[in-house]
Structure formats: C-alpha cells, structure tokens
Amino acid sequence: MMQPVLSRRNALGVFGLAGLAATAGCGSSVGGGDNGGGSSSGGGGAIKVGLIVPQDGVYTPLGVDMKNAWDLYLDQHDGMLGGYEVETIVADEGEGPDTGVPAIQGLITRDNVDVLVGIVNSASALGSAEAIAAAKKVLVIANAGANAVTGDARNPYIWRASFNNAQAAFAMGEYLAGQQPEGGVYLMAPDYAAGQETFVAFKESYVGGGGTIAGEALTPFGTTQDFQPFLSAIPGSGAGATFVFYSGGEAVSFVQQYASLGLKDSVPLYGSGFLTEGSVLEAQGEAAVGIQTALHYSTEIENPANSEFVEAYQGAYDVLPTCFAVQTWDAALVLDLALAETEDLTGDSVSAALEGLGEISDSPRGPWSFDGQSPKHIEYLREVQEGDGGLINVVVEELGEYGQ
Amino acid sequence: MTEWFADNFVSILNGLAIGSLLFILAVGLSLVFGMMDVLNLGHGALYLIGAYVGYQFTGGVSSWSGFLTALAVAAVFGAVAGLILSVATQPLVGRGHLDQALLTLGVALVVAEVISIIFGDDVQNVVAPPGLNESIQVFGNTYPAYRLALIGVGAVLAIIVWLVIEKTSLGALIRASVSDREMVSAVGVDNRKVKAGVFAFGSMLAAVAGVLGGPVYGARTGLDETVLLLALVVIVIGGLGSVRGALIGALVIGQVESLGKALYPDFASFMLFGALALVLIVRPRGLFGSRVGAG
C-alpha cells in the first residue's frame, strides 16, 4: 500500500549534493532477537522467524503496531507456533527497497531464518521476491498491498495475510454505485502504484455499476503538503461525493484541509480505510468525524476473537490496535495453524500447509481464507465517530466478501 | 476575466498565504547565503524545531497563551541555534560550499533524529489559536481564517525586515557585507559579529516560521527536507542576499504551488522545478540577484 517518499537524498540531489548525502540518510540497523534462547528444546523443535518491520523512517508507527501484535501473539501462545519454539529475529525494513531488500537478504543468508514475516512496502516485497524464491523460504506479508505481489509477480513462497490495494476501493465503488450520489464522485489519490490501483479498482466497480466520475486528480506523492489547489476543483465539478486513498501524513493533511475549505459539509468524504486508521485519526481530530471508509478491519467489529484481541492489545500496550496489528496477528495465526500440519520447515512444506488451511475462523477481522495467496475477507463500511476514549471507526455495515 | 478570477480566488488567496510563510522561512537563508556565503542546509531543521515547539506548547488545544509561548520559545531557540551554527561554520569560511553543506546537513540529520526520538514518528497536529481555528466566508468561498491571518503576519514581517535592512545603519552594514565583505572588514568592522547577528536573526525567523506553519503543515518527520527544498528554490529564484528577492521569490513560488497546481493539476509534479528552470534560463542569478557574486 505504501511506497517510498521523496527522501533526503532525492531532495538534495537536485542541488548537486547527492553524493555527499548518500551515506547520511539511511540509518538502517538490524535489531537482535528478543526472544533469546531458541535452542532446539521442546517437542516440536525450534523455528527461526525473521520479523521484518520498519523501525526507521515514515512507516515506523506501522512497524511498532506490527511488532506489538507479533509479540502479543507469542506471549499468549507460550512462544510457540504450531508446536515449534519460536526464535524471532527482528530486522529493520526502513522506508523503501533500498533498505528493505538487503534486510530480507540478511535474514535469509546470515541469520538463516526458516520463515519471514512482515514487510510494509510493496516495492520491498517485489524486490526481494527473487531472493525468497531462490532460498525457498516462506514469506507471510503483513501489509504490502500491491496487487502484483500475489498477482502478476506471484511466486509460490510469498503469502499475504493483509489485504490487496484493490479490495477496499472495489467495495466502496460498489457501495457508492448503489448510493448514486447526485453529480457523481470525485476521485483523488497520490500518484504512485497504490493510488493508481485504487483508481482502477474503484472505477471498475463504480462505473461498472452505473456511476459517473465527476472528476479526478492524482496528486504528487510525498511532496504534496497542501491539497487546496486540487480541492478547489471539487465544488465546480458538481460532485456529490469524494472518494480518496491517502495514508499517513498525507491523510492527516488531506482530511484537515478538506474540512477547513468547507467541503466536508457539502461533499461527503469517502475513502479506503487507511485514511482514518491508527494514529492519523487522532491527529485529524474533529475534521475526521463523519468520514466513511471501507477496510477489512475495525476495532469495533463484534466477534469473540476481536473483543479478546482488542482487550489484550489494549491491556498490553494501552492503545487500540490498528489493521496493521491485526494483519501481523493473522500472519502469526496462519503460521501457527500451518506449522501444526507440517512435517518439516522447508518452504515447500510450509507453503503446502498454508494452501491447505481453508477458512481461518478465529481472526479478529472475522472469518477469512486464502484466495490464491492473498486473503479473501469481509470489507466493512466504517464511519468515524466520537467514542468514549476518542475517535473510533464504527462499523456501519458489512460490504461483503472480496478476494484477490 | 472576472469570472476566471472568481473561480480561482481561493487558489490565489492560498498562494499568498503559502508565499507569506515561505518568505518568513526563506529570508534568513537568503541573507546568510548571500551575505556570508554560508550554505546552511540546517535551515529546514530549524523550521522543524519550530513546528515541534508549536506542537509541544499547544498540544492539540487551541489557545493563545500556548501559541504565543511557542512563538517566543521558538524565537529564542532559533536565535541560539543560529549563533551556534554561525560559530560552527566559522572555521569553514573559505573552504567552499561543500564543507559547509556537509557540516550543516550533518547537524540537520542529528536534529531530525533527536526530534524523532523525543516525539516519535507519528504525525502531530498543531491547532490554530482561538478565533483563527475556524473557516470563514470570503466572497462566497469558505477559507480557513488562520491562513488569512498568515498573509497579514507575512506582510508585517516583510515590512519590518525591509525597513531594518534598507533604512537603518545596521541594515546598511548588512547590505555592505553582502556587496563586499572584504571592504567592510577593511574599514574595521568585525565580519564575524555581523554574520553571527544575521545568522541568529535568520534562524530565529525559520523557527518562528515553524510555529506559524504548524496549523498549515503540522509537525512530522521529513518536513525539514520539504521546507528546505522550497526555501532553496525561493532564494534561487529571488536571488541571494536580497530581502526583496526573497519576498518576490516566495510570492512566485506560493502562486506556482497553489494557483499553478489548480490550473494545471497534471503538471503538479514538475511545476516547482519548471519555474526554477525557467528563471535560471532567463535570469541565471535570480530575479533580484544581480548585485551579488555569491554562488
């Protein structure tokens, strides 16, 4: 879902200082294992898991959520997955493939891990696909949503426990086609792979369902601080609703400016769920109330697994879990289930076990299954409302199941 | 024509607001670069400090006392940081821009990392003070009141800076240093003091710009690079060492960033550098930079 932003290096390169900055910008570090031990004690033996999450750069908050969820799962399961005692080796993904790919390679060759979990950035996932296939190690992706990862550029060892970019947009497109907002829908997204995939998926379902596009704008990714020039075109377009895909810092700026330019009350805002997920929601504050988004998770989903999960997560870390935490939780969950079925830890055996899983019934997001190597799960229509402890994404309705 | 104006009124207004902010940010960089030939790549980090000072003292609550305290604290912080940078770059005088860039960029990286350690990497929101944290109607368009106020603040600061530089003896000294550093030394003025003063003043403005820009851009990691880039483009367009140049450059970039993107959204990515390239082709020393030989 996310790609690297304009880095310090790119910015300065313009002024001919690229060489000087080249070594300065990347502070990648590889953390040591935190579940020390890992000797082959216990009945089922031991497994080395490489957890690769961002610990540096703009995606650090996601990395924190992901590691929290992973640790929580292991804590609750005595440090075991499928009968194997787990040794976790944490590596820093950084922002982009320039740090992510070497980190994955390090885990494979130096640390000799059995299984990899994590990856926020789709480019890092795509960039390391070859190395993973060559090493025959299973990677369970806990975020990276580019369709190609488990689509065109698929390989048998890369599985995804998160989502793909098209799902939320497709679901929202169908929903808005049913609503038929007068004047059509205005589309906005950052100009990079995930934004473009969102456009394509939304149009496929929305225009296919009889809706009209009032206008669209792809904003420069990573360099747009001020959305006013693009937002000012919306009233003139006569749009009855706006659908956007933004996340992180851009989501905060966008939602606040959408409200402060008076658009929030006249043209309702819809989005892919990352628009109002996690820490960005807090920063958006009042401006976010009433925004409706589609996503595969909300803390407010009512099922026993979710209430248990939310309570445990809040108890351990004193914050509400995010979809990023759930995705990592589910990565641990599918590995737990699959490893219980395998004879050995080779990539082929683990892959075969993952393939044979069928429905994963006790996930916090609700029941889901692998469609190909990516989840088929329920998309929820969520609305931002004032809750007891701040803003929350209330589930309005289920939009149905969506797959690869 | 009037219809065109009405359609794009908000964009033009917004261009002025962004231009004001850019002027406050860039004028210090321009004076330091133009005058002492010091390329301070730590300028963006000073803005970032200001932004986080703003966040620290307002903390998501709209209050005048918090906002004004933040402004005062940022001003002091900025001035002290400017003095430190001035002293730190002193030994590098005459060793070329690359050494200065290396030092100030290193400082900027350290500052950005320290801020990230203290405040984390979450995006933080800075709320405008009461009365300004809402939107008002301007000729039938809804527009944030804070940004309107920003235009006023920018105008006032521009006039003050212009008066100081153009109409006072201190300003004369600064202008003389811009024009011919050696000659100013030769008549018995300690160059280093002038430089330290300008450095402190420019850095103070950068930190103040961070607080002022908080309600527009927020506070988050990576913002330092973005604003440094904008400031560099502004001073290259305006010409080094000139208050007027910084003002015109800031207003031009403000409109390019706002009106330009609104009119030609498809070219949004190239617009900033397109304007830069155009100016460099037509006026290689910037619009108002003809007097200065720096660079």
Interface residues (C-beta under 8 A of the other chain):
Chain A: V5 L6 S7 R8 A11 L12 V14 F15 L17 L20 A21 A24 G25 G27 G57 V58 T60 P61 D191 A217 T219 P220 T223 T224 Q225 D226 Q228 P229 F230 S232 A233 G236 G248 G249 V252 S253 Q256 A259 S260 L261 G262 L263 S279 V280 E282 A283 Q284 G285
Chain B: D7 N8 V10 S11 N14 I18 L41 G60 L98 A101 L102 L105 G106 L109 E113 S116 G120 D121 D122 V123 Q124 N125 V127 S135 N141 T142 Y143 P144 V216 Y217 G218 R220 T221 G222 E225 T226 L228 L229 L232 E257 S258 L259 G260 K261 A262 P265 A268 S269 F273
